[in-house]
Amino acid sequence: MPRLSEQVAQNERTLFAFLTSNEKHGLEDFIQKNPPKRKGGFPIIRLAQLYDFFESEIKHNTGRGGVHNVWSDVTNTLKALHEVSPELAKDPRSEQIEKDDEFLVELVKTIGVFFAAGLNSQLIPSPAMLAFALGATSSEAKIQLENALSTLIRKQLLIYRRAYGYCQQPRLIETISRGLV
């Protein structure tokens, strides 16, 4: 979180705002929407929730070395995901599709945080790292992750290179494809 805040915020205000304010998508808002469970303790804040809080800063980070392009890529990927094909719209499993769609959105935002925070240079968004970041520890969750990644690749919204991990940034995809990275 400090890396993301450092990358997109003018100062530490955004980090402290996340921790102390009652802003939408902040810590207090998250706890109110996800109260602690009696036996399970506190829910874990995932990277997608951090993306939601910092989204405006990511969007407006247009200066030199800025990460506005990450916001653009995440936004375009999410728009493309919601362009439902006629076959999918008629699918009787619509409830499962909605659940999978939520997971796809979380996955796309998670990958976006890797790039916005500059984490991809130290932590490659590999299948194992994404499983960890998404809390996909059960067999069922790992299968859901594999299916979501396959869906994004099939729709040409994501590319995977073992050395660089998953990537949704078109410019980086081009660079990787040409072997310039």
C-alpha positions as YAML, in Angstrom:
chain: A
units: angstrom
residues:
- id: 1
  name: MET
  ca: [0.00, 0.00, 0.00]
- id: 2
  name: PRO
  ca: [2.78, 2.52, 0.70]
- id: 3
  name: ARG
  ca: [4.22, 1.88, -2.81]
- id: 4
  name: LEU
  ca: [0.86, 2.55, -4.44]
- id: 5
  name: SER
  ca: [0.28, 5.66, -2.34]
- id: 6
  name: GLU
  ca: [3.80, 6.91, -3.08]
- id: 7
  name: GLN
  ca: [3.33, 6.34, -6.80]
- id: 8
  name: VAL
  ca: [-0.02, 8.08, -7.19]
- id: 9
  name: ALA
  ca: [-0.41, 10.55, -4.30]
- id: 10
  name: GLN
  ca: [1.06, 14.01, -3.94]
- id: 11
  name: ASN
  ca: [2.05, 13.15, -0.39]
- id: 12
  name: GLU
  ca: [1.10, 10.72, 2.36]
- id: 13
  name: ARG
  ca: [-2.38, 12.22, 2.60]
- id: 14
  name: THR
  ca: [-3.90, 9.45, 0.54]
- id: 15
  name: LEU
  ca: [-2.38, 6.68, 2.67]
- id: 16
  name: PHE
  ca: [-3.63, 8.35, 5.85]
- id: 17
  name: ALA
  ca: [-6.98, 9.10, 4.24]
- id: 18
  name: PHE
  ca: [-7.39, 5.41, 3.48]
- id: 19
  name: LEU
  ca: [-6.57, 4.45, 7.06]
- id: 20
  name: THR
  ca: [-8.40, 7.17, 8.98]
- id: 21
  name: SER
  ca: [-11.22, 8.70, 6.94]
- id: 22
  name: ASN
  ca: [-14.68, 7.37, 6.29]
- id: 23
  name: GLU
  ca: [-14.29, 7.96, 2.53]
- id: 24
  name: LYS
  ca: [-15.86, 5.50, 0.13]
- id: 25
  name: HIS
  ca: [-13.58, 2.43, -0.28]
- id: 26
  name: GLY
  ca: [-11.48, 3.48, 2.72]
- id: 27
  name: LEU
  ca: [-10.69, 1.20, 5.65]
- id: 28
  name: GLU
  ca: [-13.64, 2.33, 7.77]
- id: 29
  name: ASP
  ca: [-16.03, 1.87, 4.84]
- id: 30
  name: PHE
  ca: [-14.57, -1.60, 4.20]
- id: 31
  name: ILE
  ca: [-14.98, -2.65, 7.84]
- id: 32
  name: GLN
  ca: [-18.58, -1.37, 7.91]
- id: 33
  name: LYS
  ca: [-19.42, -3.36, 4.77]
- id: 34
  name: ASN
  ca: [-17.47, -6.45, 5.92]
- id: 35
  name: PRO
  ca: [-17.93, -6.75, 9.69]
- id: 36
  name: PRO
  ca: [-15.59, -9.11, 11.55]
- id: 37
  name: LYS
  ca: [-16.83, -12.66, 11.84]
- id: 38
  name: ARG
  ca: [-17.04, -14.17, 15.30]
- id: 39
  name: LYS
  ca: [-14.56, -16.98, 14.68]
- id: 40
  name: GLY
  ca: [-12.84, -15.86, 11.50]
- id: 41
  name: GLY
  ca: [-11.58, -12.46, 12.61]
- id: 42
  name: PHE
  ca: [-11.32, -9.49, 10.31]
- id: 43
  name: PRO
  ca: [-11.78, -9.83, 6.55]
- id: 44
  name: ILE
  ca: [-8.70, -9.17, 4.46]
- id: 45
  name: ILE
  ca: [-8.45, -6.09, 2.28]
- id: 46
  name: ARG
  ca: [-7.46, -7.18, -1.20]
- id: 47
  name: LEU
  ca: [-5.63, -5.24, -3.89]
- id: 48
  name: ALA
  ca: [-8.90, -4.63, -5.78]
- id: 49
  name: GLN
  ca: [-10.24, -2.65, -2.81]
- id: 50
  name: LEU
  ca: [-7.06, -0.57, -2.80]
- id: 51
  name: TYR
  ca: [-7.52, 0.02, -6.53]
- id: 52
  name: ASP
  ca: [-11.05, 1.30, -5.87]
- id: 53
  name: PHE
  ca: [-9.80, 3.75, -3.23]
- id: 54
  name: PHE
  ca: [-6.84, 5.02, -5.27]
- id: 55
  name: GLU
  ca: [-8.62, 4.93, -8.66]
- id: 56
  name: SER
  ca: [-9.05, 8.68, -8.94]
- id: 57
  name: GLU
  ca: [-5.37, 9.28, -8.15]
- id: 58
  name: ILE
  ca: [-4.32, 6.61, -10.66]
- id: 59
  name: LYS
  ca: [-6.60, 8.19, -13.29]
- id: 60
  name: HIS
  ca: [-5.19, 11.68, -12.77]
- id: 61
  name: ASN
  ca: [-1.53, 10.63, -12.49]
- id: 62
  name: THR
  ca: [-0.63, 11.87, -15.97]
- id: 63
  name: GLY
  ca: [2.78, 13.42, -15.35]
- id: 64
  name: ARG
  ca: [6.12, 11.98, -16.33]
- id: 65
  name: GLY
  ca: [6.33, 8.45, -14.96]
- id: 66
  name: GLY
  ca: [2.60, 8.60, -14.19]
- id: 67
  name: VAL
  ca: [0.33, 5.61, -14.19]
- id: 68
  name: HIS
  ca: [-2.75, 7.03, -15.93]
- id: 69
  name: ASN
  ca: [-2.26, 4.36, -18.60]
- id: 70
  name: VAL
  ca: [-2.91, 1.69, -15.94]
- id: 71
  name: TRP
  ca: [-6.27, 3.29, -15.17]
- id: 72
  name: SER
  ca: [-7.02, 3.45, -18.89]
- id: 73
  name: ASP
  ca: [-6.10, -0.21, -19.39]
- id: 74
  name: VAL
  ca: [-8.13, -1.40, -16.39]
- id: 75
  name: THR
  ca: [-11.12, 0.71, -17.46]
- id: 76
  name: ASN
  ca: [-10.99, -0.52, -21.06]
- id: 77
  name: THR
  ca: [-10.59, -4.13, -19.93]
- id: 78
  name: LEU
  ca: [-13.58, -3.84, -17.60]
- id: 79
  name: LYS
  ca: [-15.68, -2.24, -20.37]
- id: 80
  name: ALA
  ca: [-14.77, -5.08, -22.73]
- id: 81
  name: LEU
  ca: [-15.69, -7.63, -20.06]
- id: 82
  name: HIS
  ca: [-19.14, -6.13, -19.75]
- id: 83
  name: GLU
  ca: [-19.82, -6.32, -23.46]
- id: 84
  name: VAL
  ca: [-21.86, -9.47, -23.08]
- id: 85
  name: SER
  ca: [-22.28, -11.67, -26.08]
- id: 86
  name: PRO
  ca: [-25.87, -12.67, -27.00]
- id: 87
  name: GLU
  ca: [-25.12, -16.32, -26.11]
- id: 88
  name: LEU
  ca: [-23.89, -15.37, -22.65]
- id: 89
  name: ALA
  ca: [-26.90, -13.15, -21.99]
- id: 90
  name: LYS
  ca: [-29.22, -16.13, -22.58]
- id: 91
  name: ASP
  ca: [-27.21, -18.47, -20.35]
- id: 92
  name: PRO
  ca: [-29.40, -20.02, -17.62]
- id: 93
  name: ARG
  ca: [-26.42, -19.99, -15.25]
- id: 94
  name: SER
  ca: [-26.62, -16.18, -15.00]
- id: 95
  name: GLU
  ca: [-26.14, -16.20, -11.20]
- id: 96
  name: GLN
  ca: [-22.84, -18.08, -11.56]
- id: 97
  name: ILE
  ca: [-21.84, -15.77, -14.42]
- id: 98
  name: GLU
  ca: [-22.42, -12.75, -12.15]
- id: 99
  name: LYS
  ca: [-20.25, -14.33, -9.44]
- id: 100
  name: ASP
  ca: [-17.54, -15.10, -12.00]
- id: 101
  name: ASP
  ca: [-17.86, -11.57, -13.37]
- id: 102
  name: GLU
  ca: [-17.19, -10.14, -9.90]
- id: 103
  name: PHE
  ca: [-14.08, -12.31, -9.69]
- id: 104
  name: LEU
  ca: [-12.93, -11.17, -13.14]
- id: 105
  name: VAL
  ca: [-13.33, -7.54, -12.07]
- id: 106
  name: GLU
  ca: [-11.31, -8.21, -8.91]
- id: 107
  name: LEU
  ca: [-8.62, -9.97, -10.96]
- id: 108
  name: VAL
  ca: [-8.33, -7.11, -13.47]
- id: 109
  name: LYS
  ca: [-8.05, -4.52, -10.68]
- id: 110
  name: THR
  ca: [-5.49, -6.67, -8.85]
- id: 111
  name: ILE
  ca: [-3.26, -6.84, -11.92]
- id: 112
  name: GLY
  ca: [-3.76, -3.09, -12.30]
- id: 113
  name: VAL
  ca: [-2.37, -2.50, -8.79]
- id: 114
  name: PHE
  ca: [0.74, -4.55, -9.61]
- id: 115
  name: PHE
  ca: [1.46, -2.13, -12.46]
- id: 116
  name: ALA
  ca: [0.27, 1.10, -10.79]
- id: 117
  name: ALA
  ca: [2.45, 0.48, -7.74]
- id: 118
  name: GLY
  ca: [5.37, -0.64, -9.87]
- id: 119
  name: LEU
  ca: [5.25, -4.03, -8.15]
- id: 120
  name: ASN
  ca: [5.61, -5.91, -11.43]
- id: 121
  name: SER
  ca: [9.33, -5.11, -11.46]
- id: 122
  name: GLN
  ca: [9.84, -7.03, -8.19]
- id: 123
  name: LEU
  ca: [6.80, -9.29, -7.97]
- id: 124
  name: ILE
  ca: [5.75, -10.78, -11.28]
- id: 125
  name: PRO
  ca: [1.96, -11.19, -11.51]
- id: 126
  name: SER
  ca: [2.34, -14.93, -12.01]
- id: 127
  name: PRO
  ca: [-0.46, -17.44, -11.42]
- id: 128
  name: ALA
  ca: [0.92, -18.21, -7.93]
- id: 129
  name: MET
  ca: [1.30, -14.53, -7.00]
- id: 130
  name: LEU
  ca: [-2.19, -13.71, -8.26]
- id: 131
  name: ALA
  ca: [-3.62, -16.67, -6.32]
- id: 132
  name: PHE
  ca: [-1.95, -15.32, -3.18]
- id: 133
  name: ALA
  ca: [-3.10, -11.74, -3.83]
- id: 134
  name: LEU
  ca: [-6.68, -12.90, -4.42]
- id: 135
  name: GLY
  ca: [-6.72, -15.31, -1.49]
- id: 136
  name: ALA
  ca: [-7.36, -18.21, -3.87]
- id: 137
  name: THR
  ca: [-6.16, -21.00, -1.59]
- id: 138
  name: SER
  ca: [-8.82, -23.67, -2.02]
- id: 139
  name: SER
  ca: [-8.90, -25.99, -5.02]
- id: 140
  name: GLU
  ca: [-12.19, -24.43, -6.10]
- id: 141
  name: ALA
  ca: [-10.76, -20.90, -5.90]
- id: 142
  name: LYS
  ca: [-7.65, -21.90, -7.86]
- id: 143
  name: ILE
  ca: [-9.84, -23.38, -10.60]
- id: 144
  name: GLN
  ca: [-11.90, -20.18, -10.64]
- id: 145
  name: LEU
  ca: [-8.67, -18.19, -11.04]
- id: 146
  name: GLU
  ca: [-7.47, -20.43, -13.88]
- id: 147
  name: ASN
  ca: [-10.85, -20.07, -15.62]
- id: 148
  name: ALA
  ca: [-10.83, -16.29, -15.17]
- id: 149
  name: LEU
  ca: [-7.31, -15.99, -16.57]
- id: 150
  name: SER
  ca: [-8.28, -18.21, -19.51]
- id: 151
  name: THR
  ca: [-11.35, -16.08, -20.17]
- id: 152
  name: LEU
  ca: [-9.30, -12.88, -20.23]
- id: 153
  name: ILE
  ca: [-6.69, -14.43, -22.51]
- id: 154
  name: ARG
  ca: [-9.36, -15.87, -24.85]
- id: 155
  name: LYS
  ca: [-10.96, -12.40, -25.10]
- id: 156
  name: GLN
  ca: [-7.49, -10.98, -25.82]
- id: 157
  name: LEU
  ca: [-7.70, -8.72, -22.77]
- id: 158
  name: LEU
  ca: [-4.69, -10.28, -21.11]
- id: 159
  name: ILE
  ca: [-1.41, -11.78, -22.19]
- id: 160
  name: TYR
  ca: [0.92, -14.04, -20.25]
- id: 161
  name: ARG
  ca: [4.67, -14.35, -20.59]
- id: 162
  name: ARG
  ca: [6.37, -16.49, -17.98]
- id: 163
  name: ALA
  ca: [9.18, -13.97, -17.50]
- id: 164
  name: TYR
  ca: [6.83, -10.99, -17.07]
- id: 165
  name: GLY
  ca: [3.63, -12.48, -15.69]
- id: 166
  name: TYR
  ca: [0.14, -11.44, -16.71]
- id: 167
  name: CYS
  ca: [-0.25, -8.11, -18.38]
- id: 168
  name: GLN
  ca: [-3.24, -6.09, -19.54]
- id: 169
  name: GLN
  ca: [-1.33, -3.07, -20.74]
- id: 170
  name: PRO
  ca: [-1.45, -2.92, -24.54]
- id: 171
  name: ARG
  ca: [1.79, -0.95, -24.81]
- id: 172
  name: LEU
  ca: [3.63, -3.44, -22.61]
- id: 173
  name: ILE
  ca: [2.06, -6.35, -24.47]
- id: 174
  name: GLU
  ca: [3.42, -4.89, -27.72]
- id: 175
  name: THR
  ca: [6.86, -4.40, -26.18]
- id: 176
  name: ILE
  ca: [6.93, -7.92, -24.78]
- id: 177
  name: SER
  ca: [5.73, -9.38, -28.07]
- id: 178
  name: ARG
  ca: [8.56, -7.65, -29.90]
- id: 179
  name: GLY
  ca: [11.03, -8.89, -27.26]
- id: 180
  name: LEU
  ca: [12.13, -5.39, -26.27]
- id: 181
  name: VAL
  ca: [11.67, -5.77, -22.52]
...
